[in-house]
Amino acid sequence: MTYFTQNAHPDEAPGWRSPAVLLMIMAGAMQLSFAAWWNLMNNFAVQELDFTGREIGIQQSIREIPGFLSFLAVYLLLVMREQTLAYASLLLLGIGVAVTGYFPTALGFYVTTLIMSIGFHYYETMAQSLSLQWLPKATAAASMGKIISVGAFAQLIAYGLIFFAWKTFDLSFTLVFAIAGGLTLVVLAFLIMAYPHFREGIPQHKKIILRKRYWLYYALTFMGGARRQIFMVFAGFLMVERFGYDVHEIAGLFLINGVFSMVLAPQIGQLIVRFGERKALVFEYIGLIGVFVAYAFVSSPWVAASLYVIDHAFFAVAIAMKTYFQKIADPRDIAPTAGVAFTINHIAAVFIPVLFGLIWLISPAAVFLAGAAMAAISLILASLIPGSPEEGREVDFWFRKPSTQAAE
């Protein structure tokens, strides 16, 4: 049985060859290389390339360009299957990471970042689409929690090896990048040989889909992308530039994040099933407001590290945004909307790293206070999610009088 010799229906695949397990292993394969890249990225930029906030902002904006162009994935689906595109994306991700250390210049780092990012973002687009198609609505949040948990376990492998081996064996950036990317390629080869092609189920639209009734999902996605940049770009950079964290110390911090994700993500998924998407997201955004305000004024490296772990733990709650869309969406819209959502998610990501990189030079605190304001806007939007979202009931304007309430 290989991807090229057998087709299978998602509901008929048994045991470890089920689509859910495939999604878990793909998540692990992605994290083996991306987690190592992310662990090394800031130190590589500062220690090898002498980057400042300006250059790191440019590099991160380049990293987000493929995410902004994720809507183009729907056109690639005219010539290949979603599972094929997911595999091709993992291939690009592995190659991009593996060659990073061989081009230790600003231009080389920008180019390898772009290659890696194309693979990462198109994989994420396809993984989200396939998850929403293959996983039953009633248990999707719990299954997504398990997928995140497996990805977190792969992160632990990457971070753990770097943490324990970086100083012990005096590893180089080039070697670690090469090993990390190579591991993703090895797992990809296994997936191709061990799993059949799974049919996507309901045929997907092969065009860009924008629907007025999805506006709240689009708005939450946009704000989520903006908030994500504060964490991904500037929280990590804070650890290296202000508090002087070394590679193995960053790895240790990421190791803690991975443990929390592996343990908490399945539980968070179960809680979303139990309490609903609105309560989960409201809880997340209230917590994030406090975290970002604390970032702005932190002076202790230990407190900063604690905030970083708490901040990362909130990412698993974003499952609620995906299952909210799954419940309100026309099943045929899932694949094209996944691409559109990633584009919306990355609109802010294209300009925030550069713009906020310049603000960082004047006041790092202002960057994090802006993040708190973004979380406050997201909190208002999350409160509009109905208690039981479904097609025809996408928004709950709770602040209106009962006689004028309407769901759009």
CORSUL-V453026 format. One record per helix or strand of 3 or more residues. SS is the DSSP state (a for helix, b for strand). FROM is the first residue (numbers start at 1). TO is the last residue. If there is no record, write none. Layout:
BEGIN
{{SS & FROM & TO} {SS & FROM & TO}}
END
This chain:
BEGIN
{{a & 10 & 12} {a & 15 & 17} {a & 19 & 48} {a & 53 & 68} {a & 70 & 76} {a & 82 & 98} {a & 100 & 102} {a & 106 & 134} {a & 137 & 165} {a & 173 & 194} {a & 212 & 241} {a & 247 & 275} {a & 277 & 297} {a & 301 & 328} {a & 331 & 345} {a & 347 & 362} {a & 364 & 382} {a & 402 & 404}}
END
